[in-house]
């Protein structure tokens, strides 16, 4: 065997000025053959291959795999969750003589029920130690909830579905990925470090979208020149607007979005500004990935390996192709806190079977939360960071909605189980002004009921092109003076 590479290796080693023999300088060998993968990467690759195979099975085979996993989860829930034991026992009692009954006969789980009975739903996984993650979210309803997720299963599954997204929409791995989202600094450091030099994963650069202006973020993108940009549709639209207005040309391969709905106008603006294809992904804190954009079309394919999604009318009837309804989600891996037929507050439209080769169910469109910018007194825009814990640390807030009127003033409407004291209302005003970094006075109004639109996903922060009185007259916000308190 010829050792053709020996001289090149010696020359390379000399050029790199390796440390003296016998020193304790840290080294991290990466064998070329056989390839020794990082265990987390190897696990994600293995799961992703299973998911890719599942995505092309016929629907009956996919449903059979879902049914087996759901049966396992229900057995787990019956044994270990007080809430689900009671719920399932009542169902069994009502279905005596039947060997099976459809999932649709289970009651719909609302956010209010989850908020009230969360402790009874949780499963004691004491042996898992710190492997259970606590996820806090207000969702788009302004109703704070807290759920538990079992990291040893859900983390690798999340990474595998991310890889499936890359299989469907390949990125240029020689160029970096830019992530713009609201994320803590420790998470930024972790995300930036864990992919550097890892197999199949380009370098990742992360910036917090709340702490930096859109103008600063665009300058940052022009410096790093990413192939992939991951951010919310609201931020993508603003960056595209700024780039087009400034005449800046930045070539990006994909803009991968999350957290909000994507429309044709955004796809057009991003294509014109960056030459990029928008790749939408549907997810939530409670379950992780729900659906990914089709490899061929703009609609979404449901991740049936992770969830069961039902789209139903207000009376519970399943929607047909072309019809829109409420989204109910059953997580198939909720070992720490099962959530079955959970109404996440979205409205989606059922799509027809796809011709791309992927046989997973289709959501033609999802109408989700649009995360609004707040207009600051100096004319600049700022994204808001609002989560349920901010409110509940001060008072027992069950629901909230923040509105900015045409004159720039901000009002928060809150619903609570009891009346709030003047001290609590003051503390809420101070908290809101601090979190929003808003220098002007913020109003907090307690009401008995919030004014939510009936068909679209509820928006917990909304900018209106109306004065406060006009918004009240149109029924867009509650009228504190009304006898019902609405």
C-alpha positions as CSV (number, residue, x, y, z in Angstrom):
1,X,0.0,0.0,0.0
2,X,1.4,3.4,-1.1
3,X,1.6,6.0,1.7
4,X,1.1,8.9,-0.7
5,X,-0.3,11.2,2.0
6,X,2.6,10.9,4.4
7,X,4.7,13.8,3.1
8,X,1.6,16.0,2.8
9,X,0.6,15.2,6.4
10,X,4.1,16.0,7.6
11,X,4.2,19.3,5.8
12,X,0.7,20.2,7.1
13,X,1.7,19.4,10.6
14,X,4.8,21.6,10.4
15,X,2.8,24.5,9.0
16,X,0.2,24.2,11.8
17,X,3.0,24.5,14.4
18,X,1.6,21.7,16.6
19,X,2.4,21.8,20.3
20,X,5.5,20.2,21.6
21,X,5.4,16.4,22.3
22,X,4.5,15.7,25.9
23,X,2.4,18.9,26.4
24,X,-1.2,18.6,27.7
25,X,-2.7,20.8,25.0
26,X,-6.4,19.8,24.4
27,X,-6.9,17.8,21.3
28,X,-10.1,16.5,19.7
29,X,-9.3,13.9,17.0
30,X,-11.9,13.4,14.2
31,X,-11.3,10.1,12.4
32,X,-11.8,10.1,8.6
33,X,-12.6,6.4,8.4
34,X,-14.5,4.8,9.9
35,X,-16.6,7.9,10.6
36,X,-17.2,8.3,14.3
37,X,-20.2,10.4,14.7
38,X,-21.1,12.5,17.7
39,X,-23.7,10.4,19.6
40,X,-26.4,13.1,19.4
41,X,-25.8,13.5,15.6
42,X,-25.9,9.8,15.1
43,X,-29.1,9.4,17.0
44,X,-30.8,12.3,15.0
45,X,-29.6,10.7,11.7
46,X,-31.1,7.4,12.7
47,X,-34.4,8.9,13.7
48,X,-34.6,11.1,10.6
49,X,-34.2,8.0,8.4
50,X,-37.1,6.4,10.1
51,X,-39.2,9.6,9.7
52,X,-38.3,9.9,6.0
53,X,-39.5,6.3,5.5
54,X,-42.7,6.9,7.5
55,X,-43.4,10.0,5.4
56,X,-43.8,7.9,2.2
57,X,-45.9,5.0,3.6
58,X,-49.5,4.8,2.6
59,X,-51.9,6.5,5.0
60,X,-53.1,3.2,6.5
61,X,-49.5,2.2,7.5
62,X,-48.8,5.6,8.9
63,X,-52.0,5.5,11.0
64,X,-51.1,2.0,12.2
65,X,-47.7,3.3,13.5
66,X,-49.5,6.3,15.2
67,X,-52.1,4.0,16.8
68,X,-49.4,1.7,18.3
69,X,-47.6,4.7,19.8
70,X,-50.8,6.3,21.0
71,X,-51.8,3.1,22.7
72,X,-48.5,3.0,24.5
73,X,-48.8,6.6,25.6
74,X,-52.4,6.0,26.9
75,X,-51.3,3.0,29.0
76,X,-48.5,5.2,30.4
77,X,-51.0,8.0,31.2
78,X,-53.5,5.7,32.8
79,X,-50.9,4.3,35.2
80,X,-49.2,7.5,36.1
81,X,-51.4,10.6,35.6
82,X,-54.4,11.2,38.0
83,X,-56.2,13.4,35.5
84,X,-55.9,11.1,32.6
85,X,-56.7,8.0,34.7
86,X,-60.0,9.6,35.7
87,X,-60.7,10.9,32.1
88,X,-60.0,7.5,30.4
89,X,-61.8,5.5,33.0
90,X,-65.0,7.5,32.4
91,X,-64.6,6.9,28.7
92,X,-64.2,3.2,29.2
93,X,-67.2,3.1,31.4
94,X,-69.3,4.9,28.8
95,X,-68.0,2.5,26.1
96,X,-68.7,-0.8,27.8
97,X,-69.0,-3.6,25.3
98,X,-66.8,-1.9,22.7
99,X,-63.3,-3.2,22.0
100,X,-62.2,0.3,20.8
101,X,-63.4,3.8,20.3
102,X,-62.1,6.7,18.2
103,X,-59.9,9.4,19.5
104,X,-62.6,11.9,18.5
105,X,-64.8,10.7,21.3
106,X,-62.3,12.0,23.9
107,X,-63.1,15.4,25.3
108,X,-61.4,18.4,23.9
109,X,-58.7,19.8,26.2
110,X,-58.9,23.6,26.5
111,X,-56.2,26.0,27.7
112,X,-58.4,26.8,30.7
113,X,-58.6,23.2,31.7
114,X,-54.8,22.8,31.2
115,X,-54.2,25.8,33.3
116,X,-56.5,24.6,36.1
117,X,-55.6,20.9,36.2
118,X,-51.9,21.0,35.1
119,X,-50.7,19.5,38.4
120,X,-53.0,16.4,38.0
121,X,-51.9,15.9,34.4
122,X,-48.2,15.7,35.2
123,X,-46.4,12.4,35.6
124,X,-43.8,12.0,38.3
125,X,-40.6,11.0,36.4
126,X,-38.5,11.3,39.5
127,X,-36.0,8.8,38.1
128,X,-35.4,11.0,35.1
129,X,-33.7,13.7,37.3
130,X,-33.3,16.9,35.3
131,X,-34.3,15.4,32.0
132,X,-37.8,17.0,32.2
133,X,-38.0,20.4,30.5
134,X,-40.5,23.0,31.7
135,X,-42.0,24.9,28.8
136,X,-43.8,28.1,29.6
137,X,-46.0,29.8,27.0
138,X,-48.8,32.2,26.8
139,X,-49.6,30.9,23.4
140,X,-51.5,33.3,21.2
141,X,-54.4,33.4,23.5
142,X,-52.7,35.4,26.3
143,X,-53.6,32.5,28.7
144,X,-50.3,31.5,30.4
145,X,-49.7,27.7,30.7
146,X,-46.8,25.5,31.8
147,X,-46.2,22.1,30.3
148,X,-43.5,19.4,30.9
149,X,-41.6,17.7,28.1
150,X,-39.4,14.6,28.4
151,X,-36.1,15.7,26.9
152,X,-34.5,12.2,26.2
153,X,-37.2,11.5,23.6
154,X,-38.3,14.9,22.5
155,X,-34.9,16.5,22.0
156,X,-33.5,14.0,19.5
157,X,-36.9,13.8,17.8
158,X,-36.9,17.6,17.4
159,X,-33.4,17.5,15.9
160,X,-34.4,14.6,13.6
161,X,-37.4,16.6,12.2
162,X,-35.1,19.6,11.7
163,X,-32.9,17.3,9.6
164,X,-35.9,16.2,7.7
165,X,-36.7,19.8,6.9
166,X,-33.1,20.1,5.5
167,X,-33.6,17.0,3.5
168,X,-36.7,18.5,1.9
169,X,-35.2,22.0,1.5
170,X,-31.3,21.4,1.3
171,X,-29.0,24.2,2.4
172,X,-25.5,25.1,1.2
173,X,-23.5,23.7,4.1
174,X,-20.5,25.7,3.1
175,X,-22.2,28.9,4.2
176,X,-23.4,29.9,7.7
177,X,-26.9,29.9,9.1
178,X,-28.3,33.1,10.7
179,X,-30.9,32.7,13.5
180,X,-32.8,35.8,14.6
181,X,-35.2,35.1,17.5
182,X,-35.9,36.0,21.1
183,X,-33.5,33.8,23.0
184,X,-31.4,34.1,26.1
185,X,-27.7,34.7,25.8
186,X,-26.8,31.3,27.3
187,X,-28.9,29.7,24.6
188,X,-27.2,31.9,21.9
189,X,-23.8,30.7,23.1
190,X,-24.9,27.0,23.1
191,X,-26.5,27.2,19.6
192,X,-23.5,29.0,18.2
193,X,-21.0,26.6,19.6
194,X,-22.6,23.2,19.2
195,X,-22.7,23.1,15.4
196,X,-19.2,24.5,14.6
197,X,-17.4,21.8,12.6
198,X,-20.1,19.2,13.2
199,X,-20.9,16.8,10.4
200,X,-23.6,18.1,8.1
201,X,-24.1,21.2,10.1
202,X,-22.8,24.6,9.1
203,X,-21.7,27.3,11.5
204,X,-24.6,29.0,13.2
205,X,-24.8,32.7,14.2
206,X,-27.5,33.9,16.5
207,X,-28.9,37.3,17.4
208,X,-31.7,38.3,19.7
209,X,-34.4,40.0,17.7
210,X,-35.8,41.9,20.7
211,X,-32.5,43.5,21.9
212,X,-31.4,44.6,18.4
213,X,-33.2,46.9,15.9
214,X,-34.1,45.5,12.5
215,X,-31.6,48.0,11.0
216,X,-28.8,46.5,13.1
217,X,-29.8,43.0,12.3
218,X,-29.7,43.7,8.5
219,X,-26.2,45.1,8.9
220,X,-25.2,41.9,10.7
221,X,-26.7,39.8,7.9
222,X,-24.7,41.7,5.3
223,X,-21.5,41.0,7.3
224,X,-22.0,37.2,7.7
225,X,-23.8,36.5,4.3
226,X,-25.8,33.4,5.4
227,X,-27.4,30.9,3.1
228,X,-30.1,30.2,5.6
229,X,-32.0,32.7,7.7
230,X,-34.2,31.5,10.5
231,X,-36.6,34.0,12.0
232,X,-40.3,35.0,12.3
233,X,-42.4,36.2,9.4
234,X,-42.8,39.6,11.0
235,X,-39.0,40.1,11.2
236,X,-38.4,38.6,7.7
237,X,-40.9,41.1,6.3
238,X,-39.2,44.0,8.0
239,X,-35.7,43.0,6.9
240,X,-36.9,42.5,3.3
241,X,-38.5,46.0,3.4
242,X,-35.4,47.6,4.8
243,X,-33.1,45.8,2.3
244,X,-35.3,46.8,-0.7
245,X,-35.5,50.4,0.5
246,X,-31.8,50.7,1.0
247,X,-31.0,48.9,-2.3
248,X,-28.9,46.3,-0.4
249,X,-28.5,43.1,-2.3
250,X,-28.1,40.1,0.0
251,X,-28.4,36.6,-1.6
252,X,-30.0,34.1,0.8
253,X,-31.0,30.6,-0.2
254,X,-33.9,30.0,2.3
255,X,-35.7,32.0,4.9
256,X,-37.1,29.5,7.3
257,X,-39.9,30.8,9.4
258,X,-41.7,29.9,12.6
259,X,-44.3,31.1,15.1
260,X,-46.5,33.1,12.7
261,X,-48.6,32.6,9.6
262,X,-46.9,33.0,6.1
263,X,-48.7,34.7,3.2
264,X,-48.1,35.2,-0.4
265,X,-47.1,38.8,0.2
266,X,-44.2,37.7,2.5
267,X,-43.0,35.1,0.0
268,X,-42.9,37.7,-2.8
269,X,-41.2,40.3,-0.6
270,X,-38.5,37.9,0.5
271,X,-37.9,36.6,-3.0
272,X,-37.5,40.2,-4.4
273,X,-35.2,41.4,-1.6
274,X,-33.0,38.3,-1.0
275,X,-33.8,35.9,-3.9
276,X,-34.8,33.5,-1.2
277,X,-37.5,30.8,-0.9
278,X,-39.6,31.1,2.3
279,X,-39.8,27.7,4.0
280,X,-42.5,27.7,6.6
281,X,-42.5,25.4,9.7
282,X,-45.4,25.0,12.1
283,X,-44.5,24.4,15.7
284,X,-45.5,25.3,19.3
285,X,-43.8,25.1,22.7
286,X,-46.2,22.4,23.9
287,X,-45.4,19.8,21.2
288,X,-42.4,21.0,19.1
289,X,-42.7,20.4,15.4
290,X,-46.3,20.1,14.1
291,X,-45.8,20.4,10.3
292,X,-43.1,21.2,7.7
293,X,-43.5,22.9,4.3
294,X,-43.8,20.5,1.4
295,X,-40.7,19.8,-0.7
296,X,-42.6,20.9,-3.8
297,X,-45.4,23.2,-2.8
298,X,-46.1,25.9,-0.2
299,X,-48.5,23.9,1.9
300,X,-47.6,22.0,5.1
301,X,-47.3,18.3,5.8
302,X,-48.3,17.2,9.3
303,X,-45.5,15.5,11.3
304,X,-47.6,12.4,12.1
305,X,-44.5,10.8,13.7
306,X,-44.8,13.4,16.5
307,X,-48.4,14.4,16.7
308,X,-52.0,13.7,15.6
309,X,-53.7,16.8,14.3
310,X,-57.4,17.1,13.9
311,X,-59.1,20.1,12.2
312,X,-62.6,20.4,13.4
313,X,-65.6,22.7,13.2
314,X,-66.9,24.5,16.3
315,X,-69.3,21.7,16.9
316,X,-66.5,19.1,16.8
317,X,-67.2,17.7,13.3
318,X,-64.0,17.0,11.3
319,X,-63.3,19.5,8.5
320,X,-63.2,18.3,4.9
321,X,-60.7,19.3,2.3
322,X,-61.0,23.1,1.7
323,X,-62.7,23.7,5.1
324,X,-61.0,25.6,7.9
325,X,-61.5,24.8,11.6
326,X,-59.9,24.6,15.1
327,X,-56.6,22.8,15.4
328,X,-56.6,20.0,18.0
329,X,-53.2,18.4,18.8
330,X,-52.4,15.1,20.5
331,X,-48.8,14.7,21.3
332,X,-47.5,11.1,20.8
333,X,-44.5,11.5,23.1
334,X,-45.9,13.4,26.1
335,X,-44.4,11.1,28.7
336,X,-44.0,13.8,31.3
337,X,-47.3,15.5,30.7
338,X,-49.7,13.9,28.1
339,X,-51.8,16.4,26.2
340,X,-54.6,14.8,24.2
341,X,-56.9,16.6,21.8
342,X,-55.5,19.9,23.0
343,X,-57.0,23.1,21.4
344,X,-54.0,25.2,20.7
345,X,-56.0,28.2,19.5
346,X,-55.1,28.0,15.8
347,X,-57.4,27.8,12.8
348,X,-56.1,25.8,9.8
349,X,-57.5,24.7,6.4
350,X,-57.4,21.1,5.4
351,X,-55.5,20.4,2.1
352,X,-55.9,17.7,-0.5
353,X,-53.4,14.8,-0.8
354,X,-50.1,15.9,-2.3
355,X,-48.4,14.9,-5.5
356,X,-44.8,15.3,-4.2
357,X,-44.4,11.7,-3.0
358,X,-44.8,12.6,0.6
359,X,-48.1,11.0,1.8
360,X,-48.4,12.8,5.1
361,X,-51.7,14.8,5.7
362,X,-51.8,18.3,4.3
363,X,-52.6,21.6,5.9
364,X,-53.2,24.1,3.1
365,X,-52.9,27.1,5.4
366,X,-52.5,27.9,9.1
367,X,-53.9,31.1,10.5
368,X,-51.7,31.7,13.6
369,X,-50.4,34.5,15.7
370,X,-48.9,37.5,14.1
371,X,-46.3,38.9,16.5
372,X,-46.6,42.7,16.2
373,X,-44.0,45.4,16.4
374,X,-44.6,48.1,18.9
375,X,-44.2,51.6,17.5
376,X,-41.9,53.6,19.8
377,X,-42.3,57.4,20.4
378,X,-39.3,58.1,18.2
379,X,-40.8,56.2,15.2
380,X,-38.7,53.1,15.5
381,X,-40.1,49.6,15.8
382,X,-39.5,47.1,18.6
383,X,-40.7,43.5,19.0
384,X,-42.3,42.8,22.4
385,X,-41.2,40.0,24.7
386,X,-44.3,39.0,26.7
387,X,-44.8,35.7,28.4
388,X,-47.3,34.5,31.0
389,X,-44.8,34.4,33.9
390,X,-44.3,38.2,33.8
391,X,-48.0,38.7,34.6
392,X,-48.5,35.9,37.1
393,X,-45.5,36.9,39.2
394,X,-47.5,40.0,40.1
395,X,-51.2,38.9,40.1
396,X,-53.4,35.9,39.2
397,X,-53.8,36.9,35.6
398,X,-55.7,34.3,33.6
399,X,-55.7,36.1,30.2
400,X,-54.2,39.3,28.8
401,X,-54.2,41.2,25.6
402,X,-52.0,44.3,24.9
403,X,-53.1,46.8,22.3
404,X,-51.4,49.8,20.8
405,X,-53.7,52.5,19.4
406,X,-53.2,54.8,16.5
407,X,-51.9,57.6,18.8
408,X,-49.1,55.3,20.1
409,X,-50.6,54.7,23.5
410,X,-50.6,51.2,25.0
411,X,-53.3,49.5,27.0
412,X,-53.3,46.0,28.5
413,X,-56.6,44.3,29.2
414,X,-56.4,41.5,31.9
415,X,-58.9,39.0,33.1
416,X,-58.5,37.6,36.6
417,X,-60.4,35.4,39.0
418,X,-60.6,38.2,41.5
419,X,-60.4,42.0,41.6
420,X,-56.9,43.4,41.5
421,X,-55.7,45.9,44.1
422,X,-54.4,49.4,43.1
423,X,-51.0,48.2,44.1
424,X,-51.2,45.2,41.7
425,X,-52.4,47.3,38.8
426,X,-49.5,49.7,39.4
427,X,-47.1,46.9,39.5
428,X,-48.5,45.5,36.2
429,X,-48.2,48.9,34.6
430,X,-44.5,49.2,35.7
431,X,-43.7,45.7,34.6
432,X,-45.3,46.3,31.1
433,X,-43.4,49.6,30.6
434,X,-40.2,47.9,31.7
435,X,-40.5,44.8,29.5
436,X,-41.7,46.8,26.5
437,X,-39.0,49.5,27.1
438,X,-41.8,51.9,26.5
439,X,-41.2,55.4,27.9
440,X,-44.8,56.7,27.8
441,X,-47.6,55.8,30.3
442,X,-49.1,52.3,29.9
443,X,-52.7,51.7,30.9
444,X,-53.8,48.4,32.5
445,X,-57.5,47.7,32.6
446,X,-59.2,44.7,34.3
447,X,-62.3,43.3,32.5
448,X,-64.5,40.3,33.0
449,X,-64.1,39.1,29.4
450,X,-61.7,39.9,26.6
451,X,-62.7,40.8,23.0
452,X,-61.2,38.1,20.8
453,X,-61.9,37.6,17.1
454,X,-64.1,34.5,16.5
455,X,-62.2,32.8,13.7
456,X,-58.5,33.6,13.6
457,X,-55.9,32.7,16.1
458,X,-55.9,35.2,19.0
459,X,-53.3,37.8,19.0
460,X,-52.0,38.8,22.4
461,X,-50.3,42.0,21.2
462,X,-52.0,44.0,18.5
463,X,-51.4,47.4,16.9
464,X,-54.6,49.1,15.7
465,X,-55.0,52.0,13.3
466,X,-57.8,53.4,15.5
467,X,-58.1,55.6,18.5
468,X,-59.1,53.9,21.8
469,X,-62.7,55.1,21.6
470,X,-63.1,54.0,18.0
471,X,-61.6,50.5,18.8
472,X,-64.2,50.2,21.6
473,X,-67.0,51.3,19.3
474,X,-66.0,48.7,16.7
475,X,-65.8,45.9,19.4
476,X,-62.1,45.4,18.8
477,X,-61.3,45.9,22.5
478,X,-63.4,45.5,25.7
479,X,-65.4,48.4,26.9
480,X,-64.6,48.8,30.6
481,X,-67.7,51.0,31.0
482,X,-70.1,48.3,29.7
483,X,-72.4,46.8,32.4
484,X,-71.1,43.3,31.6
485,X,-67.5,44.5,32.0
486,X,-66.8,43.4,28.4
